[in-house]
Amino acid sequence: MTWIRAWRLAISLLVLASLILNIHLVRTLLGVGQALESARTAAREALASLVEEPVVVPIAVDEVIPVQTTLAFSDTLVVPFQIDYTLDTVVSTSINIPVLGRQSVSVPVYAVIPISETLAVPVQMDVPISVTYPLKVEFPVAVEIPAELTEDLVGYLDALDLPGPPLR
């Protein structure tokens, strides 16, 4: 009789353990179902908010832009030149006078010489330019989500209805 009681006790314990595991499994599955339902509701609300306002995505640019070029410059510069040159000097010369012979003569010279000229100066040069420009900027980009897309996604979420009674 002891063997029969031991078997009954063992089977009873296995049935009890199975019952406890089944209860735990059902509670876990109910919790997962509720979590899925709340996630689906949150996703539906997030999709509804996408239709109301555009999604703003900040775009950050951190680049170094090298610029290397040669600037060819060719032009003619016109320079007006106007000056009054004052000449004040004594010029010594000799004159050959018949009867007196060769005589030295000093002649004072005083004159104001106006000089008015326009000078054309051609300029041709190649100017090399080598610059590295660091571009670091962040700007927002607004993206509008079409209502048709969000309606389709909400339809897909509604199609995920779990069979059975609503989980509460």
Long-range contacts (C-beta under 8 A, 24 or more apart in sequence): 30-167, 33-162, 33-167, 34-167, 34-168, 36-162, 37-162, 37-166, 37-167, 40-157, 40-160, 43-157, 44-154, 44-157, 47-150, 47-153, 47-154, 47-157, 48-150, 48-154, 50-145, 50-150, 51-145, 51-147, 51-150, 54-142, 54-143, 54-144, 54-145, 55-142, 55-143, 55-144, 55-145, 56-140, 56-141, 56-142, 56-143, 57-140, 57-141, 57-142, 57-143, 58-138, 58-139, 58-140, 58-141, 59-138, 59-139, 59-140, 59-141, 60-137, 60-138, 61-135, 61-136, 61-137, 61-138, 61-139, 62-135, 62-136, 63-134, 63-135, 63-136, 64-132, 64-133, 64-134, 64-135, 65-132, 65-133, 65-134, 65-135, 66-130, 66-131, 66-132, 66-133, 67-129, 67-130, 67-131, 67-132, 67-133, 68-128, 68-129, 68-130, 68-131, 69-128, 69-129, 70-126, 70-127, 70-128, 70-129, 71-126, 71-127, 71-128, 71-129, 72-126, 72-127, 73-123, 73-124, 73-125, 73-126, 73-127, 74-123, 74-124, 74-125, 75-122, 75-123, 76-120, 76-121, 76-122, 76-123, 77-120, 77-121, 77-122, 77-123, 78-118, 78-119, 78-120, 78-121, 79-118, 79-119, 79-120, 79-121, 80-117, 80-118, 80-119, 81-115, 81-116, 81-117, 81-118, 81-119, 82-114, 82-115, 82-116, 82-117, 83-114, 83-115, 84-112, 84-113, 84-114, 84-115, 85-112, 85-113, 85-114, 85-115, 86-111, 86-112, 86-113, 87-111, 87-112, 87-113
